Amino acid sequence: MEASVVWVCGLPPEGILLNFIILALFNTITHANVALPARVDRALSALVVTPNIHRLHHSMSPERQITNFGTIFTLWDRLFGTFCAAKELRQDEEFGVDASETNGPESFANLALDPFFSPMDNSDGKGVLRDADAGTKAINAQRRTAPQN
């Protein structure tokens, strides 16, 4: 399939390979469990996604989960208002989800449909269809009711 897309678009296979290598490298780096020195992290995060920047995206806190989606450059998150600086990362920050991540037995069909369901509610063992706007609405409502400093 990918070869036909490359051929139809006229993209050189070398360019596709280089893109894949760069994306795989940055994905590995951003998901690495390493801490860069604060000054280095601050300097790099002005341009590229660092592990600390992306780590916020994996927080258990819903308001942080909708931040720092970038793969390589922080420009896109800054442009679309989803950037959250590493200084927001708390020492006691918890990561992951607070529910089972599986919506059924691991099969191709379940893996393909998984992005459309919320994590299972442990009370009944069923996932619920994900409302993409629900998290954003809840966070905005929370911000409106939060006391202003």
PyMOL commands that set and color helices and strands:
alter all, ss='L'
color gray80, all
select helices_A, chain A and resi 2-9+13-30+38-45+51-58+62-65+75-79+86-88+108-116+134-145
alter helices_A, ss='H'
color red, helices_A
deselect
rebuild
show_as cartoon
